Amino acid sequence: MGGPLGAIIGRHPAAAGGGGEDELGGGGGGGDGGGIIRHNRRCRDLAFLVLFAAFWVAMIVNSSFGFNQGNPLRLTYELDYKGNICGSRHGDPDLHELDVRYWMNPNQVYQSGVKDNKINLADAKAICLMECPIPAADGLNFVCDYPEGDIRLSIDDWINRDYDYFEFLAPDMRNSSLQLQGPCYPVIFPSVNVYWSCQFIARASNVSLKHWQQMGGINIDENILIDKTIHKAINSKSSVLKRYVADIGKSWPVLIVCGGLLPLFLSVIWLLLIRYFVAAMPWITVVLFNALVISVTMFFYIKAGWLGNDPLTVVIGESDPYVHITGREISHLHAATVVMTVVMIIAFLSSIAIIRRILIATPVLKVAAKVIGEVQALIIFPVVPYFIFAIFYMFWFSATLHLFSSGQVLRNDCNTDCCSYDLKLGKVNCDNCCGYSIHYTPHIGIAILFHLFGCYWATQFFIACSSTVIAGSVASYYWARGEISHDIPFVTVVSSLKRLLRYSLGSVAIGSLVVSAVEWVRFILECLRRKLKLFDSARESCFGKMTSSSSQCCLGCIDWTLKSVNRNAYIMIAITGKGFFKASVLATGLIMNNILRIGKVNVIGDVILFLGKLCVSLFCALFAFLMLDTHKYKSAHNKISSPLVPVVVSWALGFIVAKLFFQVVEMSIDTIILSFCQDSEEHQGNAQYAPPLLVETLDEQSELHRLTQGP
């Protein structure tokens, strides 16, 4: 260590030229800590502060691109044969009531599923309807193009006639319709609304098919490929991803309540409980954690259809109970249920393992509770970053919805021989029958990745700022023990915040960037591994598996180590005003010199606090399940494809909010322990300013005495 820490913070005779009361902060202290943290500070790591500012400019520009080009309706609804988005008021015609995509020509659907055929399902003629049509019980129904040209019907009249104006067609139009070239197409197959697309059931209506044949219509393929082709399109990876992102937009009230308001309330309650009932809180936390894990797991079982009679369904509205349609969302829910089962078992076994260790953490939690009691602004301070997070995430989620839907609607280059009747031209047109698709350019993918990385870096940055402010406030409390503890005002937190904003934002920026970069290296390597595994048709070798697992394990260890070093570095930044790398060296040196002394107590304390954060986030996930289980999110336009993503997002937001508040205790413990270590080094192993309870817990003589005397 490069000199006594007391000199840096004004508690050691070397801090200033003399000893006196002013030096200790008892008399002349005022303003910025009153001599409690006295050091010639200056701005640190300015280059990284500039980098962080440039990052924010890039985030705003990147998001503005999404707001300009995106349309969140594209995430839920599909395109018709004119390139309109179903359910859009800005289509031609107005489609705000017509939100279900229906493929009109069954032969095109069949041919698009035939191997090596040039026709793609995206080029099969599709139209937007209010609901999926059903075959007539005693005749033949038709679905006709939007009325225009010689068809003098309004959209409302067309809807009221069940989209059928076949009887008004001129002979040439009837002939082209019988050739499946429009403008009217027969309803031969029943269909159900699966995520706003009509999923054909390859079971043709015998009555309708007989009428069609009697009218002289061409042959219609009845192969099951019709069913499979549409099912494959609806359940493609890109379609499922879009629906998951759309679920976030649909469930925004759930996210506000379960990801914002509820964790705020629970976290404040937990801090108050730790303040007044600290001895019981570790036990309450462990029991509550297990109860919540079991409850959330049971909800997964219910939605997976493995328990009860309320499973997730992919069908919107009513359907034939004998028709069973699956989807990727159901498979993902099954996988999540298995994962939660494993987590539940591990949680229960881990809880049994740490029961005997809980008593070790209680004294340190008591010291943190005493800090919160004397520096009461610490309970209120997390509300400040909480509101910053609230504003940031509202902006970020809105930009996410627009970025994921920011492709261009373009006509496909299908190169197929197909013809359809054009009502505007009044004849069959064979030059303009390709469908429309949303085309995503590579730069959109890069923009989305940058947006995701930006969210992670910004989250780490705000949490780091909050940690640094708390550490500065607690350090002031520790080094003022005895003489001026009664003089520590409410403004210690404000003073710590001012020091952060004035001197240390660059240091916090580089610390949060390092963690974010390592996390993203892990993410990219995992994506590459999955990609290579898909391209490699041969079985992956044992060496390849071992190499992949080892690299992931090493990166995970590095990530965990960096997070631990960063947290302690923020403490030293708050105390000393050093740059990030120098503060990291100081913190690491202190920890390594006292690892046996503080290791066990600090680890058990961190485990209890981690379980507390999980309790808050799991309660948020449980409440999100309850809110999503209402009729609003199970029917009509607000129906979500799966509760999985909203529940996971609610859990993640709840964990972040809980982290903001729980780090008051977490950083209090870490700051006091680091200060204790330095205090002991400066005074030949006897800490002068440590609370008696902490000395009893951490002092090596006391620990040795307890071990030799036995329980």
C-alpha positions in Angstrom: 0.0 0.0 0.0 1.3 3.4 -0.9 1.1 5.2 2.5 -1.6 5.4 5.1 -5.2 5.8 4.1 -5.8 8.0 7.1 -3.7 10.6 5.5 -5.9 10.6 2.5 -9.2 11.0 4.4 -8.0 13.3 7.1 -7.9 11.1 10.1 -4.2 10.6 10.4 -1.7 13.1 11.6 -0.1 13.2 8.2 -3.3 14.4 6.7 -2.5 18.1 7.1 0.1 20.1 8.8 -1.3 19.7 12.3 -3.4 17.6 14.5 -6.2 19.7 15.9 -9.9 19.6 15.9 -10.2 21.1 12.5 -8.2 18.3 11.0 -10.5 15.7 12.5 -13.5 17.5 11.2 -14.9 18.4 14.6 -14.7 22.1 14.6 -13.9 23.8 11.3 -15.5 21.1 9.2 -18.2 22.2 6.9 -19.4 22.0 3.4 -18.1 19.0 1.6 -17.7 16.6 4.4 -16.1 18.9 7.0 -12.6 17.4 6.7 -13.9 13.9 7.0 -12.6 13.2 3.5 -9.8 15.7 2.9 -7.8 15.2 -0.2 -6.6 17.2 -3.2 -8.9 15.7 -5.7 -8.9 16.3 -9.4 -10.8 15.0 -12.4 -9.8 11.4 -13.3 -10.1 9.3 -16.4 -11.4 12.2 -18.5 -10.8 10.3 -21.8 -13.4 7.7 -20.8 -15.8 10.4 -19.7 -15.6 11.8 -23.2 -16.1 8.3 -24.6 -19.2 7.8 -22.5 -20.6 11.2 -23.7 -19.9 10.1 -27.3 -21.7 6.9 -26.6 -24.8 8.7 -25.4 -24.8 10.8 -28.6 -24.6 7.6 -30.6 -27.4 6.1 -28.6 -29.7 9.0 -29.3 -28.8 9.0 -33.0 -29.3 5.2 -33.2 -32.7 5.5 -31.4 -33.8 8.3 -33.6 -33.2 6.1 -36.7 -35.6 3.5 -35.1 -38.3 6.1 -34.2 -38.1 7.4 -37.8 -38.2 4.1 -39.6 -39.9 1.7 -37.3 -43.6 0.8 -36.8 -44.3 -1.5 -33.8 -47.4 -2.8 -35.6 -45.1 -4.9 -37.8 -44.1 -6.9 -34.8 -47.6 -8.3 -34.3 -49.4 -8.1 -37.6 -48.4 -9.2 -41.1 -48.6 -7.8 -44.7 -51.3 -8.2 -47.3 -51.0 -8.4 -51.1 -50.7 -4.6 -51.3 -47.9 -4.3 -48.8 -50.3 -2.9 -46.1 -49.8 -3.8 -42.5 -52.9 -5.6 -41.2 -54.6 -3.5 -38.5 -53.1 -0.2 -39.7 -55.2 2.9 -40.2 -52.7 4.2 -42.8 -53.2 1.4 -45.3 -55.0 1.5 -48.6 -57.7 0.8 -47.7 -58.1 1.6 -44.0 -57.4 -1.7 -42.2 -57.7 -0.7 -38.6 -60.5 -3.3 -38.0 -58.9 -5.9 -40.3 -55.9 -7.4 -38.4 -55.9 -11.2 -39.4 -53.8 -12.3 -42.4 -55.5 -14.9 -44.6 -54.0 -16.7 -47.6 -56.6 -16.6 -50.3 -55.2 -19.2 -52.8 -54.8 -22.6 -51.2 -52.8 -24.0 -54.2 -50.2 -21.3 -53.8 -49.8 -22.2 -50.2 -49.4 -25.9 -51.1 -46.9 -25.1 -53.9 -44.8 -22.9 -51.6 -44.3 -25.9 -49.4 -43.2 -28.2 -52.2 -39.4 -28.8 -52.2 -37.5 -27.0 -54.9 -40.5 -24.9 -55.9 -40.0 -21.3 -56.9 -43.0 -20.0 -55.1 -42.5 -18.8 -51.5 -45.3 -18.4 -49.0 -44.4 -14.6 -48.8 -45.5 -14.4 -52.5 -48.8 -16.3 -51.9 -51.7 -13.8 -52.1 -52.8 -12.8 -48.6 -55.5 -10.4 -47.4 -56.4 -8.8 -44.1 -59.7 -9.8 -42.5 -61.5 -9.3 -39.2 -61.4 -13.1 -38.4 -60.5 -16.3 -40.2 -63.3 -17.5 -42.6 -64.9 -20.9 -42.3 -66.4 -23.0 -45.0 -70.1 -22.9 -45.6 -72.2 -25.7 -44.1 -74.4 -26.1 -47.2 -72.7 -24.2 -50.0 -69.5 -22.3 -50.9 -68.2 -19.1 -49.5 -65.7 -16.8 -51.2 -63.2 -14.3 -49.9 -62.7 -11.5 -52.5 -60.1 -8.8 -53.0 -60.6 -5.4 -51.4 -63.4 -3.7 -53.4 -62.2 -1.2 -56.0 -62.5 -0.5 -59.7 -65.8 -1.8 -61.0 -66.8 -3.3 -57.7 -68.9 -0.5 -56.2 -68.8 -1.5 -52.5 -67.5 0.2 -49.5 -65.1 -1.6 -47.1 -67.9 -1.7 -44.5 -70.3 -3.3 -47.0 -67.6 -5.8 -48.1 -67.1 -6.7 -44.4 -70.8 -7.1 -43.8 -71.1 -9.4 -46.8 -68.3 -11.6 -45.2 -65.8 -10.4 -47.9 -67.9 -12.1 -50.6 -69.1 -10.3 -53.8 -68.8 -13.2 -56.2 -72.4 -12.9 -57.3 -71.7 -9.3 -58.6 -68.8 -10.4 -60.8 -68.8 -10.1 -64.5 -68.4 -13.4 -66.5 -64.7 -12.8 -67.1 -64.1 -12.2 -63.4 -66.0 -15.4 -62.6 -63.9 -17.4 -65.0 -60.6 -16.0 -63.6 -61.9 -16.8 -60.0 -62.6 -20.4 -61.0 -59.0 -20.5 -62.2 -57.8 -19.3 -58.7 -56.7 -16.0 -60.3 -59.2 -13.8 -58.4 -60.6 -11.5 -57.5 -62.6 -14.1 -55.5 -61.2 -17.3 -54.0 -63.1 -20.2 -52.5 -63.1 -21.0 -48.8 -62.4 -24.7 -48.8 -60.3 -25.3 -45.7 -61.2 -24.4 -42.2 -58.7 -22.2 -40.4 -58.0 -20.8 -36.9 -56.4 -17.6 -35.8 -52.8 -18.4 -34.7 -51.0 -15.1 -33.7 -53.0 -13.1 -36.2 -52.5 -15.4 -39.2 -55.0 -18.0 -40.3 -53.6 -21.4 -39.8 -55.1 -23.8 -42.4 -56.3 -27.2 -41.2 -55.7 -29.7 -43.9 -59.2 -31.1 -43.7 -61.2 -29.8 -46.7 -64.9 -29.2 -46.4 -66.5 -31.9 -48.5 -69.6 -29.8 -49.1 -67.6 -26.7 -50.2 -65.2 -28.8 -52.3 -68.2 -30.5 -54.1 -69.8 -27.1 -54.9 -66.5 -25.8 -56.2 -66.0 -28.8 -58.5 -69.7 -28.5 -59.8 -69.0 -24.8 -60.7 -66.0 -25.9 -62.8 -63.2 -24.8 -60.6 -59.7 -26.1 -61.1 -58.4 -28.9 -58.9 -57.4 -27.9 -55.3 -54.6 -29.8 -53.5 -55.7 -31.2 -50.2 -52.3 -32.3 -49.0 -51.3 -31.8 -45.3 -48.4 -29.7 -46.6 -50.9 -26.8 -46.7 -51.1 -27.0 -42.9 -47.3 -27.6 -42.3 -46.3 -24.7 -44.6 -48.2 -22.1 -42.8 -47.3 -23.5 -39.4 -43.6 -23.4 -40.4 -43.9 -19.7 -41.4 -45.8 -18.7 -38.2 -43.2 -20.5 -36.0 -40.1 -19.3 -37.8 -37.4 -17.9 -35.4 -37.8 -14.4 -36.7 -41.6 -14.5 -36.3 -41.3 -15.8 -32.7 -38.6 -13.1 -31.9 -40.9 -10.4 -33.2 -43.8 -11.6 -31.1 -41.6 -11.7 -28.0 -40.6 -8.1 -28.6 -44.2 -7.2 -29.3 -45.2 -8.8 -26.0 -43.1 -6.2 -24.2 -45.1 -3.4 -25.8 -48.4 -5.1 -25.1 -47.6 -5.8 -21.4 -46.3 -2.3 -20.6 -48.7 -1.9 -17.6 -47.4 -5.1 -16.2 -43.8 -3.9 -16.6 -44.6 -0.6 -14.9 -46.3 -2.2 -11.9 -44.1 -5.4 -11.6 -40.8 -4.0 -12.9 -41.0 -0.5 -11.4 -43.5 0.3 -8.6 -43.6 -3.1 -6.9 -39.8 -3.6 -6.5 -39.6 0.0 -5.2 -42.1 -0.7 -2.5 -40.6 -4.1 -1.6 -37.0 -2.8 -1.5 -37.9 0.1 0.8 -39.8 -2.3 3.1 -36.7 -4.6 3.1 -34.4 -1.8 4.1 -36.7 -0.8 6.9 -36.9 -4.3 8.1 -33.1 -4.7 8.0 -32.9 -1.5 10.0 -35.2 -2.6 12.8 -35.3 -6.4 12.7 -31.8 -7.2 11.5 -31.3 -10.4 13.5 -34.4 -12.1 12.0 -33.9 -10.9 8.4 -31.4 -13.5 7.2 -33.8 -16.3 8.3 -36.8 -14.6 6.8 -35.0 -14.0 3.6 -33.9 -17.7 3.2 -37.4 -19.0 3.9 -39.2 -16.4 1.7 -36.7 -17.1 -1.1 -37.6 -20.8 -1.2 -41.3 -20.1 -1.0 -41.1 -17.7 -3.9 -39.0 -20.1 -6.1 -41.5 -22.8 -5.5 -44.5 -20.5 -6.3 -42.9 -19.2 -9.6 -42.0 -22.7 -10.6 -45.6 -23.9 -10.1 -46.9 -21.1 -12.3 -44.5 -22.2 -15.0 -45.9 -25.8 -14.6 -49.5 -24.4 -15.0 -48.7 -22.4 -18.2 -46.7 -25.3 -19.6 -49.8 -27.5 -19.3 -48.2 -29.9 -16.8 -50.3 -28.8 -13.9 -54.0 -27.7 -13.8 -56.1 -26.9 -16.9 -54.9 -23.5 -17.9 -52.1 -24.0 -20.4 -50.7 -21.5 -22.9 -52.5 -21.6 -26.2 -51.3 -20.2 -29.5 -54.9 -19.7 -30.8 -56.5 -16.3 -30.6 -60.2 -16.5 -29.9 -62.3 -19.7 -29.9 -61.3 -22.8 -31.8 -62.2 -26.5 -32.2 -61.1 -28.2 -28.9 -60.1 -31.3 -31.0 -57.6 -29.2 -33.0 -54.3 -29.1 -31.3 -51.7 -26.6 -32.5 -48.3 -26.2 -31.0 -45.7 -23.4 -31.3 -42.2 -22.5 -30.4 -43.5 -20.4 -27.5 -44.9 -23.5 -25.9 -41.6 -25.4 -26.4 -39.7 -22.4 -24.8 -42.1 -22.4 -21.9 -41.5 -26.1 -21.4 -37.7 -25.5 -21.4 -38.1 -22.6 -18.9 -40.2 -24.9 -16.6 -37.4 -27.5 -16.6 -34.8 -24.8 -15.8 -37.0 -23.5 -13.0 -37.3 -27.0 -11.6 -33.5 -27.4 -11.5 -33.2 -23.9 -9.9 -35.8 -24.8 -7.3 -33.9 -28.0 -6.3 -30.5 -26.2 -6.2 -32.0 -23.3 -4.2 -33.4 -25.7 -1.6 -30.2 -27.7 -1.2 -28.1 -24.4 -1.1 -30.4 -23.0 1.6 -29.8 -26.1 3.8 -26.0 -25.7 3.2 -25.9 -22.1 4.4 -28.2 -22.4 7.4 -25.3 -22.9 9.8 -23.4 -20.0 8.3 -26.2 -17.4 8.6 -25.2 -16.4 12.1 -21.8 -15.3 10.9 -23.4 -12.6 8.6 -25.7 -11.2 11.3 -23.1 -9.0 13.1 -22.0 -7.4 9.8 -25.6 -6.7 8.8 -26.1 -5.1 12.2 -23.2 -2.8 11.6 -24.7 -1.9 8.2 -28.1 -1.3 9.9 -26.5 1.0 12.3 -25.0 3.0 9.5 -28.4 3.3 7.8 -29.8 4.4 11.1 -27.3 7.2 11.6 -27.0 8.3 7.9 -30.7 8.1 7.2 -30.3 9.8 3.8 -29.0 6.4 2.5 -32.5 5.0 2.6 -33.8 7.9 0.5 -30.9 8.3 -1.9 -31.6 5.2 -4.2 -34.8 6.9 -5.2 -32.7 9.3 -7.3 -31.1 6.7 -9.5 -34.4 4.9 -9.5 -36.1 7.8 -11.3 -33.1 8.1 -13.7 -33.6 4.4 -14.5 -37.3 4.8 -15.0 -36.8 7.6 -17.6 -34.0 5.7 -19.3 -35.9 2.4 -19.6 -39.0 4.0 -20.9 -37.0 5.6 -23.6 -35.0 2.5 -24.2 -37.9 0.1 -24.5 -39.8 2.4 -26.8 -36.7 2.7 -29.0 -36.3 -1.1 -28.9 -39.8 -1.7 -30.3 -39.1 0.8 -33.1 -35.6 -0.6 -33.9 -36.9 -4.2 -34.2 -39.6 -3.0 -36.6 -37.5 -0.6 -38.7 -37.1 -2.7 -41.8 -38.5 -1.5 -45.2 -41.6 -3.0 -46.8 -40.6 -3.9 -50.3 -42.1 -6.1 -53.1 -40.4 -9.4 -53.4 -38.4 -10.4 -56.5 -40.2 -13.8 -56.9 -39.5 -14.7 -60.5 -42.5 -17.0 -60.7 -45.2 -17.4 -63.3 -48.4 -16.3 -61.6 -51.3 -14.2 -62.5 -54.1 -12.5 -60.6 -57.0 -10.3 -61.5 -56.4 -6.6 -61.1 -59.6 -4.7 -60.3 -58.1 -1.4 -61.1 -56.9 -2.5 -64.6 -60.0 -4.7 -65.1 -58.0 -7.7 -66.4 -55.7 -10.5 -65.4 -52.2 -9.2 -64.7 -49.2 -11.6 -64.8 -46.5 -8.9 -64.2 -47.4 -7.9 -60.7 -48.1 -10.9 -58.5 -45.1 -11.0 -56.2 -45.9 -10.5 -52.5 -44.3 -8.0 -50.0 -41.9 -8.6 -47.2 -40.1 -6.5 -44.5 -36.5 -6.3 -45.6 -33.9 -5.8 -42.9 -30.5 -4.5 -43.9 -27.3 -5.5 -42.0 -26.9 -2.1 -40.5 -30.3 -2.6 -38.6 -28.8 -5.7 -36.9 -25.8 -3.7 -35.9 -28.0 -0.9 -34.6 -30.0 -3.4 -32.5 -26.8 -4.9 -31.1 -25.4 -1.5 -30.2 -28.7 -0.6 -28.6 -28.6 -3.7 -26.4 -25.0 -3.1 -25.5 -25.8 0.5 -24.7 -28.5 -0.6 -22.3 -26.1 -2.8 -20.4 -23.4 -0.2 -20.2 -25.8 2.5 -19.1 -27.3 0.2 -16.4 -23.8 -0.7 -15.1 -22.8 3.0 -15.2 -25.9 4.2 -13.2 -25.4 1.4 -10.6 -21.7 2.2 -10.3 -22.5 5.9 -9.7 -25.0 5.0 -7.0 -22.4 2.6 -5.4 -19.8 5.3 -5.4 -22.1 7.8 -3.7 -23.1 5.3 -1.0 -19.4 4.3 -0.4 -18.4 8.0 0.1 -21.2 8.5 2.6 -20.4 5.3 4.6 -16.6 6.1 4.6 -17.4 9.5 6.1 -19.4 7.7 8.8 -16.6 5.1 9.6 -13.7 7.5 9.8 -15.7 10.0 11.9 -16.5 7.4 14.6 -16.2 8.6 18.2 -15.5 12.3 17.8 -17.8 13.7 15.2 -20.4 11.0 14.5 -23.0 13.2 16.0 -22.0 16.0 13.7 -22.5 14.0 10.4 -25.3 15.9 8.7 -27.9 14.8 6.2 -25.7 16.4 3.5 -23.0 13.7 3.6 -24.8 11.9 0.8 -25.1 15.2 -1.1 -21.4 15.9 -0.6 -20.5 12.4 -1.8 -22.7 12.9 -4.9 -21.0 16.3 -5.6 -17.6 14.7 -5.4 -18.7 12.0 -7.9 -20.1 14.4 -10.4 -17.1 16.7 -10.2 -14.2 14.4 -10.1 -15.0 10.7 -10.7 -17.5 10.2 -13.5 -14.7 9.1 -15.9 -13.5 6.5 -13.5 -17.0 5.1 -13.1 -17.4 5.1 -16.9 -14.3 3.0 -17.4 -15.3 0.6 -14.6 -18.7 0.0 -16.1 -17.3 -0.3 -19.6 -14.8 -3.1 -18.6 -17.6 -5.2 -17.1 -19.9 -4.6 -20.1 -17.2 -5.4 -22.6 -16.4 -8.8 -20.9 -20.1 -9.6 -20.8 -20.4 -8.9 -24.5 -17.4 -11.0 -25.4 -19.0 -13.9 -23.6 -22.3 -13.2 -25.5 -20.5 -13.0 -28.9 -18.5 -16.2 -28.3 -21.6 -18.0 -27.3 -23.4 -16.8 -30.5 -20.5 -17.9 -32.6 -20.4 -21.3 -30.9 -24.1 -21.9 -31.6 -23.6 -20.7 -35.2 -20.7 -23.0 -35.9 -22.6 -25.9 -34.3 -25.5 -25.3 -36.7 -23.2 -25.3 -39.7 -21.2 -28.3 -38.5 -23.3 -31.3 -39.6 -20.9 -33.8 -38.0 -21.1 -34.5 -34.3 -19.1 -32.0 -32.1 -15.9 -33.6 -30.9 -15.2 -34.0 -27.2 -12.2 -31.7 -27.6 -14.4 -29.0 -29.1 -17.0 -29.3 -26.3 -14.2 -29.1 -23.7 -12.6 -26.1 -25.3 -16.0 -24.3 -25.6 -17.0 -25.1 -22.0 -13.5 -24.1 -20.7 -13.6 -20.7 -22.5 -17.0 -19.9 -21.2 -16.0 -20.9 -17.7 -12.9 -18.8 -17.8 -14.8 -15.8 -19.1 -17.4 -16.3 -16.4 -14.7 -16.3 -13.7 -13.1 -13.2 -15.2 -16.4 -11.5 -15.3 -17.2 -12.4 -11.6 -13.7 -11.2 -10.5 -14.0 -7.9 -12.4 -17.4 -7.2 -10.8 -15.9 -7.9 -7.4 -12.8 -5.7 -8.1 -15.0 -3.0 -9.6 -17.2 -2.8 -6.5 -14.2 -2.4 -4.2 -12.6 0.0 -6.7 -15.6 2.3 -6.5 -15.2 2.4 -2.7 -11.6 3.5 -3.1 -12.6 6.0 -5.7 -15.1 7.5 -3.3 -12.6 7.6 -0.4 -9.4 8.6 -2.2 -10.4 10.3 -5.4 -8.0 8.1 -7.3 -8.5 7.0 -10.9 -10.2 3.6 -11.6 -7.0 1.6 -12.2 -5.1 3.0 -9.2 -8.2 2.5 -7.0 -8.5 -1.1 -8.2 -4.9 -1.7 -7.1 -5.5 -0.2 -3.7 -8.6 -2.2 -3.1 -7.1 -5.5 -4.3 -4.1 -5.0 -2.1 -6.2 -4.4 1.0 -8.4 -7.5 0.2 -5.4 -9.8 -0.4 -3.7 -8.7 2.8 -6.8 -9.5 4.8 -8.5 -12.3 2.8 -8.6 -14.7 5.7 -9.9 -12.1 8.0 -12.9 -10.9 6.0 -13.5 -13.6 3.4 -16.0 -15.8 5.2 -18.0 -13.0 6.7 -18.2 -11.0 3.5 -19.1 -14.0 1.4 -22.0 -15.0 3.6 -23.2 -11.4 3.9 -23.2 -11.2 0.1 -25.1 -14.4 -0.2 -27.9 -13.2 2.1 -28.1 -9.9 0.2 -28.2 -11.7 -3.1 -31.1 -13.9 -1.8 -32.8 -10.7 -0.7 -32.6 -9.3 -4.2 -33.9 -12.5 -5.6 -36.8 -12.4 -3.2 -37.8 -9.0 -4.5 -37.4 -10.0 -8.2 -39.1 -13.3 -7.8 -42.1 -11.6 -6.1 -42.2 -9.3 -9.1 -42.2 -12.3 -11.5 -45.0 -14.0 -9.4 -47.1 -10.8 -9.5 -46.4 -10.5 -13.3 -47.8 -14.0 -13.8 -50.9 -13.1 -11.9 -51.5 -9.9 -13.9 -50.8 -11.7 -17.2 -53.3 -14.4 -16.3 -56.2 -12.0 -16.6 -58.6 -11.9 -19.5 -57.0 -8.7 -20.9 -53.8 -10.5 -21.9 -55.4 -13.8 -23.0 -57.7 -12.6 -25.7 -58.2 -10.0 -28.5 -55.6 -7.5 -29.4 -53.7 -7.5 -26.1 -53.2 -11.2 -26.1 -49.5 -12.0 -25.6 -47.8 -14.8 -27.3 -46.3 -16.1 -24.1 -45.9 -14.9 -20.5 -42.3 -15.9 -20.6 -40.7 -12.6 -21.8 -42.8 -10.2 -19.8 -42.2 -12.3 -16.7 -38.5 -12.5 -17.3 -38.3 -8.7 -18.1 -40.3 -8.0 -14.9 -37.9 -10.2 -13.0 -34.9 -8.4 -14.5 -36.2 -4.9 -13.8 -37.2 -6.0 -10.3 -33.7 -7.3 -9.7 -32.1 -4.0 -10.9 -34.4 -1.9 -8.7 -33.6 -4.2 -5.8 -29.9 -3.9 -6.5 -30.2 -0.1 -6.3 -31.7 -0.3 -2.8 -29.9 -3.3 -1.5 -26.5 -1.9 -2.4 -27.1 0.6 0.4 -26.4 -2.4 2.8 -24.0 -4.1 0.4 -21.8 -1.1 -0.1 -22.1 -0.2 3.6 -20.7 -3.6 4.5 -17.9 -3.5 1.9 -16.9 0.0 2.7 -16.8 -0.6 6.4 -14.7 -3.8 5.9 -12.2 -2.1 3.6 -12.0 0.8 6.0 -11.5 -1.6 8.8 -8.7 -3.4 7.0 -6.8 -0.1 6.3 -7.5 1.1 9.9 -6.0 -2.1 11.2 -2.9 -1.8 9.0 -2.3 1.8 10.1 -2.6 0.9 13.8 -0.6 -2.3 14.0 -3.6 -4.6 13.7 -5.9 -2.8 16.1 -8.6 -0.8 14.3 -9.1 2.5 16.1 -12.3 3.7 14.5 -14.2 0.4 13.9 -17.5 -0.2 15.7 -17.1 -2.7 18.6 -19.5 -5.2 17.0 -17.4 -5.2 13.8 -14.2 -5.6 15.8 -15.6 -8.6 17.6 -16.7 -10.2 14.3 -13.6 -9.5 12.2 -10.8 -9.5 14.7 -8.5 -12.4 14.3 -8.0 -12.8 18.0 -11.7 -13.1 18.6 -12.1 -15.6 15.8 -9.3 -17.7 17.1 -10.8 -17.6 20.6 -14.1 -18.8 19.3 -12.5 -21.6 17.4 -10.5 -22.8 20.3 -13.3 -22.5 22.9 -15.8 -24.3 20.7 -19.5 -23.5 20.3 
